[in-house]
């Protein structure tokens, strides 16, 4: 953040990203009527700059351009300058990222710099990072701005035509949803076939550098493997694709080998050197994936990664009041990765000779360092290999590595920490609540369930008010109407929380959220949900997102959550709404199935209905029944233990005839087996097919 004496209209904001720019000489405004009205009165184009607090290149552009008084003077003279935190305003980010792609025919990113007309906010220029002087084939930022000013002054008639073209292009996006609404499992097979082609056989993952985890793609592989296993058509390659990727990431530099948790992405194909920011939403999805990977393969390393990641989140990313913070910055002390890397001399000074020997063997600390003259830790050998190099047995090697890691983590904690964005976002919290509750339930870690339900209580108490949900809170300021993702992800989180530990309030919350989703977001005519509510401020375009990006599609999560909640409650309206989502977005899925993993997960459970298991009885007596449900990877299974004091469910799931023994109800879709009171018979019913 600039330390000069300037201040602008961002000084009253709560977003850490906006506050980083509050002392820039640029006269930044937050998005709102003040800025829009000023642009209309002054007939100036709006320079809309979108980023987020952990964004490395956002920091670079700030230092180079937005803190430069000459650049700021030109911006202030010719533009109304608006700063947006993309994490607070994903509605604006989605619109203008799409506009960038339409205008440039290239994917966008952050910082995103878009110039829009003052009257109708239509973009006529879009770009990402620009340097202060021409380099690497990129023009200087000030040169770009001068050309925009000239164009705006001299070619207004072109703007009218361009605006109509851009608006038409947005409307054309709806055409991708057109289709006959046919739903079949061919889409599931097509997605898997595409992922096979994109799979990196050597290093895992999909595509080349930069390498992203793509959690929904990995989940598509795991679900595809389970689906074929259950139908007697085993396809071990799908499991290999997921397991190989999870192993490579866990051993790579994209994983924090000391504290746990994952960085945003790898800049190389081998997962070795990451972009060092840590995002809550990545870790939420990967936490669930590593639990599922452990269930599917039995590989204990996956369980360890899940536990370490959850512990890092609780330790470093959970507010004492319950909510989860958003991000850790990539930079500290002005350098990317500074917090995480080591010199050999520093390692030797901290560790005993025996500890260093194992550390060196485990992480391959020989030859040239792998990150700007220092080491970023990657696993080079498994523990057996490290023990062999050191000439000791494996348990001793593991013990020495454990003490070494503790020492290094303790020393690292004394460094200057990366900035932490402590705003609490409803959608990202929901993803982590779901991941934490799932991990706690399936790994037998009650402290993780405690963490999840503490966060869920915080969201319900702070971000849900007067019958409406809000998107963000920080420092006592809760604001911004919630989006589709907030509602959909939170319903899914509440359902996972109920499976981890039954609380009637969570079921009531899920019901209320589903009601809001149907009332304010639903396209009743064509199916699906819009990203913004029908009483949201009017923007350039009201999107109905279908594909996954860094987080799963809100429509996909909504469809699956409504299917599951509908089956649990026997609610035909919820089931019908889920079906309308799938039929309304069938054309989008068919256009490129592999990009619609969340929708495909819902489609699978529509075609092969969710298995709902309800267990009633004393907690201690019910424990082996619950354990029987947790032995295998069964992605279409919901399992609820409801205590005697629990609120009843409708129909057969609410029955409780024999109070002296455990009773289980196994249902699939609308059909239920006869209640079972014998554990052996129950185990037979819930055993997965092979």
NUGU-220751 format. One record per residue (C-alpha): residue in three letters; x, y negated, z negated. Coordinates in steps of 0.25 Angstrom, whole numbers, padded with zeros to 4 digits, always signed. Layout:
% NUGU-220751
ALAXYZ ...
END
This chain:
% NUGU-220751
UNK+0000+0000+0000 UNK+0005-0014+0003 UNK+0009-0022-0009 UNK+0008-0036-0003 UNK-0002-0047-0007 UNK-0012-0044+0004 UNK-0026-0039+0001 UNK-0038-0036+0010 UNK-0052-0030+0009 UNK-0048-0017+0004 UNK-0044-0021-0010 UNK-0057-0017-0015 UNK-0057-0003-0009 UNK-0055+0010-0017 UNK-0049+0019-0006 UNK-0034+0020-0008 UNK-0032+0019+0007 UNK-0039+0006+0008 UNK-0032+0001-0004 UNK-0019+0004+0002 UNK-0022-0006+0013 UNK-0028-0017+0003 UNK-0015-0025+0003 UNK-0012-0024+0018 UNK-0012-0038+0025 UNK-0022-0032+0034 UNK-0036-0037+0030 UNK-0042-0023+0029 UNK-0057-0022+0026 UNK-0063-0009+0022 UNK-0074-0004+0031 UNK-0087-0011+0028 UNK-0096-0022+0032 UNK-0087-0033+0028 UNK-0076-0028+0039 UNK-0087-0025+0049 UNK-0094-0038+0048 UNK-0081-0046+0048 UNK-0077-0039+0061 UNK-0090-0043+0067 UNK-0089-0057+0063 UNK-0075-0059+0068 UNK-0077-0051+0080 UNK-0064-0043+0077 UNK-0062-0028+0079 UNK-0060-0019+0067 UNK-0047-0012+0065 UNK-0052+0000+0057 UNK-0040+0007+0051 UNK-0043+0021+0044 UNK-0034+0029+0035 UNK-0032+0035+0022 UNK-0023+0034+0010 UNK-0015+0047+0012 UNK-0012+0044+0027 UNK+0003+0042+0030 UNK+0001+0035+0043 UNK-0009+0026+0037 UNK+0002+0021+0027 UNK+0012+0020+0038 UNK+0003+0011+0046 UNK-0001+0002+0034 UNK+0014+0000+0031 UNK+0017-0003+0045 UNK+0005-0011+0050 UNK-0005-0014+0039 UNK+0005-0020+0029 UNK+0012-0028+0040 UNK+0007-0043+0039 UNK+0008-0046+0054 UNK+0000-0033+0058 UNK-0010-0037+0048 UNK-0012-0051+0052 UNK-0015-0046+0066 UNK-0025-0036+0061 UNK-0032-0046+0052 UNK-0033-0056+0064 UNK-0039-0047+0074 UNK-0046-0036+0067 UNK-0055-0033+0055 UNK-0046-0022+0048 UNK-0054-0011+0041 UNK-0047+0000+0033 UNK-0054+0013+0031 UNK-0051+0025+0022 UNK-0054+0037+0031 UNK-0057+0045+0018 UNK-0067+0036+0013 UNK-0073+0033+0027 UNK-0073+0046+0035 UNK-0085+0041+0043 UNK-0077+0030+0049 UNK-0064+0038+0050 UNK-0072+0049+0058 UNK-0078+0039+0067 UNK-0065+0031+0071 UNK-0057+0044+0071 UNK-0067+0049+0082 UNK-0066+0035+0089 UNK-0050+0036+0089 UNK-0052+0050+0096 UNK-0062+0044+0106 UNK-0053+0032+0109 UNK-0039+0038+0109 UNK-0043+0053+0112 UNK-0033+0057+0101 UNK-0036+0061+0087 UNK-0035+0050+0076 UNK-0029+0050+0062 UNK-0025+0040+0052 UNK-0023+0029+0051 UNK-0034+0026+0061 UNK-0035+0012+0067 UNK-0047+0009+0075 UNK-0052-0004+0081 UNK-0067-0006+0081 UNK-0077-0016+0086 UNK-0083-0026+0076 UNK-0097-0024+0079 UNK-0099-0009+0081 UNK-0086-0003+0075 UNK-0083+0004+0089 UNK-0068+0008+0090 UNK-0061+0003+0102 UNK-0047+0006+0097 UNK-0041+0018+0089 UNK-0028+0023+0084 UNK-0021+0028+0072 UNK-0007+0024+0067 UNK+0001+0013+0075 UNK+0015+0009+0071 UNK+0019-0006+0069 UNK+0028-0005+0081 UNK+0027+0004+0094 UNK+0033+0017+0091 UNK+0031+0032+0095 UNK+0022+0028+0107 UNK+0013+0020+0097 UNK+0010+0005+0099 UNK+0012-0004+0088 UNK+0000-0007+0079 UNK+0000-0022+0082 UNK+0001-0020+0097 UNK-0011-0011+0096 UNK-0019-0021+0088 UNK-0015-0032+0098 UNK-0021-0024+0110 UNK-0034-0021+0102 UNK-0036-0036+0100 UNK-0033-0040+0114 UNK-0043-0029+0119 UNK-0054-0034+0109 UNK-0052-0048+0114 UNK-0052-0046+0129 UNK-0060-0033+0131 UNK-0072-0034+0123 UNK-0081-0029+0134 UNK-0073-0016+0134 UNK-0076-0014+0119 UNK-0091-0014+0122 UNK-0088-0003+0132 UNK-0078+0004+0123 UNK-0088+0004+0111 UNK-0099+0010+0120 UNK-0089+0021+0124 UNK-0085+0024+0110 UNK-0099+0025+0105 UNK-0103+0034+0116 UNK-0091+0043+0113 UNK-0096+0044+0099 UNK-0109+0048+0103 UNK-0103+0058+0113 UNK-0097+0065+0101 UNK-0111+0070+0097 UNK-0111+0078+0110 UNK-0101+0088+0104 UNK-0112+0092+0094 UNK-0122+0095+0106 UNK-0125+0110+0108 UNK-0136+0120+0107 UNK-0134+0122+0092 UNK-0130+0137+0094 UNK-0122+0142+0082 UNK-0114+0155+0084 UNK-0101+0161+0078 UNK-0095+0159+0092 UNK-0091+0145+0087 UNK-0083+0152+0075 UNK-0076+0161+0084 UNK-0072+0150+0094 UNK-0066+0142+0082 UNK-0058+0153+0078 UNK-0053+0156+0092 UNK-0048+0141+0093 UNK-0041+0142+0079 UNK-0034+0154+0084 UNK-0029+0147+0096 UNK-0024+0135+0087 UNK-0018+0143+0076 UNK-0003+0141+0074 UNK+0002+0155+0073 UNK+0016+0152+0067 UNK+0012+0141+0057 UNK-0003+0142+0055 UNK-0013+0132+0057 UNK-0019+0126+0070 UNK-0011+0118+0080 UNK+0002+0111+0078 UNK+0008+0100+0071 UNK+0003+0092+0064 UNK-0004+0104+0057 UNK-0016+0102+0049 UNK-0023+0113+0040 UNK-0036+0113+0047 UNK-0044+0119+0035 UNK-0057+0122+0043 UNK-0049+0129+0054 UNK-0043+0138+0043 UNK-0056+0141+0037 UNK-0062+0144+0051 UNK-0051+0155+0052 UNK-0054+0160+0038 UNK-0069+0161+0040 UNK-0067+0167+0054 UNK-0059+0178+0048 UNK-0069+0180+0037 UNK-0081+0180+0047 UNK-0074+0191+0056 UNK-0070+0199+0044 UNK-0084+0199+0039 UNK-0089+0204+0053 UNK-0079+0215+0054 UNK-0071+0208+0064 UNK-0058+0205+0056 UNK-0049+0194+0063 UNK-0036+0193+0054 UNK-0030+0182+0063 UNK-0040+0172+0058 UNK-0036+0175+0044 UNK-0021+0174+0048 UNK-0023+0161+0054 UNK-0029+0155+0041 UNK-0019+0162+0032 UNK-0007+0159+0040 UNK-0011+0144+0040 UNK-0014+0144+0025 UNK+0000+0151+0022 UNK+0008+0141+0031 UNK+0001+0129+0025 UNK+0003+0134+0011 UNK+0018+0137+0014 UNK+0020+0124+0022 UNK+0023+0109+0018 UNK+0008+0106+0020 UNK+0006+0112+0007 UNK+0012+0105-0006 UNK+0021+0117-0011 UNK+0022+0111-0024 UNK+0009+0105-0028 UNK-0001+0112-0019 UNK-0010+0105-0009 UNK-0009+0102+0006 UNK-0005+0090+0014 UNK-0013+0085+0025 UNK-0006+0092+0037 UNK+0008+0097+0042 UNK+0016+0088+0052 UNK+0022+0101+0058 UNK+0017+0114+0063 UNK+0023+0122+0051 UNK+0015+0115+0040 UNK+0029+0110+0035 UNK+0028+0095+0033 UNK+0015+0089+0030 UNK+0009+0075+0031 UNK+0009+0074+0016 UNK-0004+0068+0012 UNK-0013+0077+0004 UNK-0028+0077+0006 UNK-0039+0082-0003 UNK-0047+0088+0009 UNK-0036+0096+0015 UNK-0033+0102+0001 UNK-0048+0105-0002 UNK-0049+0113+0011 UNK-0036+0120+0010 UNK-0039+0124-0004 UNK-0051+0131+0000 UNK-0044+0138+0012 UNK-0032+0143+0004 UNK-0043+0149-0006 UNK-0049+0156+0006 UNK-0036+0160+0012 UNK-0033+0167-0001 UNK-0046+0174-0001 UNK-0045+0178+0013 UNK-0030+0183+0013 UNK-0027+0186-0002 UNK-0014+0177-0001 UNK-0011+0172-0014 UNK-0003+0160-0009 UNK-0016+0155-0003 UNK-0022+0155-0017 UNK-0010+0148-0023 UNK-0011+0137-0013 UNK-0026+0135-0016 UNK-0023+0134-0031 UNK-0011+0125-0029 UNK-0019+0116-0020 UNK-0031+0115-0030 UNK-0022+0112-0042 UNK-0015+0101-0034 UNK-0029+0095-0031 UNK-0033+0096-0046 UNK-0020+0090-0051 UNK-0017+0079-0041 UNK-0030+0076-0033 UNK-0042+0077-0043 UNK-0046+0065-0051 UNK-0049+0067-0066 UNK-0063+0064-0063 UNK-0064+0076-0053 UNK-0063+0070-0039 UNK-0052+0074-0030 UNK-0043+0063-0024 UNK-0041+0062-0009 UNK-0027+0062-0005 UNK-0012+0061-0008 UNK-0004+0052+0001 UNK+0007+0058+0010 UNK+0016+0046+0006 UNK+0023+0042-0006 UNK+0034+0032-0008 UNK+0031+0028+0006 UNK+0035+0041+0012 UNK+0027+0053+0017 UNK+0029+0066+0009 UNK+0039+0059-0001 UNK+0031+0065-0013 UNK+0033+0079-0008 UNK+0047+0081-0002 UNK+0060+0086-0009 UNK+0075+0085-0007 UNK+0083+0097-0010 UNK+0091+0090-0021 UNK+0078+0086-0028 UNK+0073+0100-0028 UNK+0087+0105-0033 UNK+0087+0095-0044 UNK+0073+0099-0049 UNK+0074+0114-0048 UNK+0083+0124-0054 UNK+0092+0132-0045 UNK+0083+0144-0045 UNK+0071+0136-0043 UNK+0077+0128-0031 UNK+0081+0141-0025 UNK+0067+0147-0024 UNK+0062+0133-0020 UNK+0072+0132-0009 UNK+0069+0146-0004 UNK+0054+0144-0005 UNK+0053+0131+0002 UNK+0065+0133+0012 UNK+0073+0121+0007 UNK+0085+0123+0016 UNK+0090+0116+0028 UNK+0085+0102+0032 UNK+0073+0097+0024 UNK+0060+0097+0031 UNK+0054+0083+0028 UNK+0063+0071+0030 UNK+0075+0076+0022 UNK+0067+0082+0011 UNK+0059+0095+0009 UNK+0044+0097+0009 UNK+0041+0110+0003 UNK+0037+0122+0013 UNK+0037+0136+0009 UNK+0048+0143+0017 UNK+0047+0157+0010 UNK+0037+0165+0002 UNK+0041+0168-0012 UNK+0046+0181-0009 UNK+0056+0175+0001 UNK+0060+0164-0008 UNK+0063+0174-0019 UNK+0071+0183-0010 UNK+0079+0171-0005 UNK+0082+0168-0020 UNK+0085+0182-0024 UNK+0074+0183-0035 UNK+0061+0190-0036 UNK+0048+0183-0031 UNK+0042+0180-0045 UNK+0054+0173-0050 UNK+0055+0165-0037 UNK+0040+0161-0038 UNK+0043+0157-0053 UNK+0055+0148-0049 UNK+0047+0142-0037 UNK+0035+0139-0047 UNK+0044+0131-0057 UNK+0051+0124-0045 UNK+0038+0119-0039 UNK+0033+0114-0053 UNK+0046+0106-0055 UNK+0045+0100-0041 UNK+0030+0097-0043 UNK+0034+0090-0056 UNK+0045+0082-0049 UNK+0036+0078-0038 UNK+0025+0073-0047 UNK+0035+0063-0052 UNK+0037+0057-0038 UNK+0029+0045-0032 UNK+0015+0052-0028 UNK+0008+0050-0015 UNK-0004+0041-0016 UNK-0017+0048-0020 UNK-0030+0043-0014 UNK-0039+0045-0026 UNK-0052+0042-0019 UNK-0062+0054-0021 UNK-0069+0058-0008 UNK-0081+0066-0009 UNK-0079+0075+0004 UNK-0064+0078+0000 UNK-0068+0081-0014 UNK-0079+0090-0009 UNK-0069+0098-0001 UNK-0060+0099-0013 UNK-0071+0103-0023 UNK-0075+0114-0013 UNK-0060+0119-0011 UNK-0057+0118-0026 UNK-0070+0125-0030 UNK-0068+0136-0020 UNK-0054+0138-0025 UNK-0058+0138-0039 UNK-0069+0149-0037 UNK-0061+0158-0028 UNK-0048+0157-0035 UNK-0053+0158-0049 UNK-0048+0145-0053 UNK-0059+0138-0062 UNK-0050+0125-0063 UNK-0052+0123-0048 UNK-0067+0124-0049 UNK-0066+0114-0061 UNK-0059+0104-0052 UNK-0069+0106-0041 UNK-0081+0104-0049 UNK-0075+0092-0056 UNK-0074+0086-0043 UNK-0088+0089-0039 UNK-0093+0083-0051 UNK-0085+0071-0048 UNK-0091+0070-0034 UNK-0105+0072-0039 UNK-0104+0062-0050 UNK-0096+0051-0043 UNK-0099+0052-0028 UNK-0113+0056-0029 UNK-0122+0045-0033 UNK-0137+0041-0032 UNK-0139+0053-0023 UNK-0128+0050-0013 UNK-0114+0055-0011 UNK-0102+0045-0009 UNK-0089+0048-0002 UNK-0078+0042-0011 UNK-0075+0037-0024 UNK-0062+0031-0031 UNK-0060+0022-0043 UNK-0075+0023-0047 UNK-0079+0018-0033 UNK-0088+0028-0026 UNK-0092+0024-0012 UNK-0095+0027+0002 UNK-0107+0036+0006 UNK-0103+0050+0008 UNK-0101+0057+0021 UNK-0105+0070+0027 UNK-0093+0077+0022 UNK-0095+0072+0008 UNK-0108+0079+0007 UNK-0105+0091+0015 UNK-0092+0094+0008 UNK-0098+0092-0006 UNK-0109+0102-0004 UNK-0099+0112+0000 UNK-0091+0108-0012 UNK-0103+0110-0021 UNK-0106+0123-0016 UNK-0092+0128-0018 UNK-0092+0122-0032 UNK-0105+0130-0035 UNK-0098+0143-0031 UNK-0086+0140-0040 UNK-0095+0136-0052 UNK-0110+0135-0052 UNK-0115+0121-0056 UNK-0130+0118-0052 UNK-0126+0103-0051 UNK-0117+0107-0039 UNK-0128+0114-0032 UNK-0137+0101-0034 UNK-0126+0093-0029 UNK-0125+0101-0016 UNK-0140+0100-0014 UNK-0140+0085-0016 UNK-0128+0084-0006 UNK-0135+0093+0004 UNK-0147+0084+0003 UNK-0139+0071+0006 UNK-0132+0078+0018 UNK-0146+0081+0024 UNK-0152+0068+0021 UNK-0141+0058+0026 UNK-0132+0066+0035 UNK-0140+0076+0043 UNK-0143+0074+0058 UNK-0156+0081+0058 UNK-0158+0080+0073 UNK-0145+0086+0078 UNK-0139+0093+0066 UNK-0127+0090+0058 UNK-0123+0079+0048 UNK-0117+0065+0051 UNK-0105+0061+0044 UNK-0112+0049+0037 UNK-0125+0048+0031 UNK-0137+0041+0038 UNK-0136+0029+0028 UNK-0121+0027+0031 UNK-0116+0014+0037 UNK-0118+0014+0052 UNK-0105+0017+0059 UNK-0100+0019+0073 UNK-0104+0033+0074 UNK-0111+0043+0064 UNK-0103+0056+0066 UNK-0107+0070+0064 UNK-0094+0077+0062 UNK-0093+0092+0066 UNK-0078+0095+0067 UNK-0068+0097+0055 UNK-0057+0088+0053 UNK-0048+0087+0041 UNK-0061+0091+0033 UNK-0072+0100+0037 UNK-0083+0095+0045 UNK-0094+0089+0036 UNK-0105+0095+0045 UNK-0098+0109+0044 UNK-0097+0108+0029 UNK-0111+0103+0028 UNK-0117+0114+0036 UNK-0109+0125+0028 UNK-0113+0119+0015 UNK-0128+0117+0018 UNK-0128+0132+0023 UNK-0122+0136+0010 UNK-0131+0127+0001 UNK-0143+0131+0009 UNK-0141+0146+0007 UNK-0138+0144-0007 UNK-0151+0136-0010 UNK-0159+0142+0001 UNK-0161+0128+0007 UNK-0166+0129+0021 UNK-0164+0114+0024 UNK-0149+0115+0021 UNK-0148+0127+0030 UNK-0155+0121+0041 UNK-0146+0108+0040 UNK-0134+0117+0041 UNK-0139+0124+0053 UNK-0142+0110+0059 UNK-0127+0106+0057 UNK-0122+0118+0064 UNK-0132+0118+0076 UNK-0130+0103+0077 UNK-0115+0104+0078 UNK-0114+0117+0085 UNK-0109+0109+0098 UNK-0098+0103+0090 UNK-0094+0116+0085 UNK-0094+0123+0098 UNK-0086+0111+0104 UNK-0074+0116+0096 UNK-0077+0126+0085 UNK-0063+0126+0078 UNK-0065+0111+0075 UNK-0078+0114+0067 UNK-0073+0124+0056 UNK-0083+0118+0045 UNK-0095+0119+0055 UNK-0090+0133+0059 UNK-0090+0138+0044 UNK-0104+0133+0043 UNK-0108+0140+0056 UNK-0102+0153+0051 UNK-0111+0152+0038 UNK-0123+0149+0047 UNK-0121+0161+0056 UNK-0117+0170+0044 UNK-0124+0164+0032 UNK-0117+0161+0019 UNK-0116+0172+0009 UNK-0121+0166-0005 UNK-0118+0174-0017 UNK-0125+0170-0030 UNK-0120+0177-0043 UNK-0128+0175-0056 UNK-0124+0180-0070 UNK-0115+0178-0081 UNK-0102+0171-0077 UNK-0092+0182-0082 UNK-0101+0193-0076 UNK-0102+0186-0063 UNK-0086+0184-0062 UNK-0083+0197-0055 UNK-0095+0195-0045 UNK-0089+0181-0042 UNK-0075+0187-0040 UNK-0081+0197-0030 UNK-0085+0186-0021 UNK-0071+0179-0021 UNK-0063+0191-0016 UNK-0064+0188-0001 UNK-0064+0176+0008 UNK-0079+0175+0011 UNK-0081+0161+0017 UNK-0096+0162+0018 UNK-0099+0166+0004 UNK-0104+0157-0007 UNK-0104+0163-0021 UNK-0111+0156-0033 UNK-0111+0161-0048 UNK-0123+0155-0054 UNK-0123+0155-0070 UNK-0136+0158-0077 UNK-0138+0143-0079 UNK-0136+0140-0065 UNK-0147+0133-0057 UNK-0154+0144-0049 UNK-0154+0145-0034 UNK-0166+0147-0025 UNK-0171+0161-0021 UNK-0163+0174-0024 UNK-0150+0166-0027 UNK-0157+0160-0039 UNK-0162+0174-0045 UNK-0157+0179-0058 UNK-0164+0192-0062 UNK-0154+0199-0071 UNK-0148+0190-0081 UNK-0139+0201-0087 UNK-0130+0204-0074 UNK-0124+0197-0063 UNK-0133+0195-0051 UNK-0127+0192-0037 UNK-0135+0187-0024 UNK-0128+0188-0011 UNK-0135+0181+0000 UNK-0131+0178+0015 UNK-0139+0166+0021 UNK-0154+0169+0018 UNK-0152+0184+0014 UNK-0148+0189+0000 UNK-0144+0203-0004 UNK-0151+0209-0016 UNK-0146+0203-0030 UNK-0134+0212-0034 UNK-0130+0214-0049 UNK-0119+0225-0046 UNK-0105+0219-0045 UNK-0100+0231-0036 UNK-0112+0228-0026 UNK-0110+0213-0026 UNK-0095+0216-0022 UNK-0100+0224-0011 UNK-0109+0213-0006 UNK-0099+0202-0006 UNK-0087+0210-0001 UNK-0082+0204+0012 UNK-0082+0213+0025 UNK-0069+0217+0031 
END
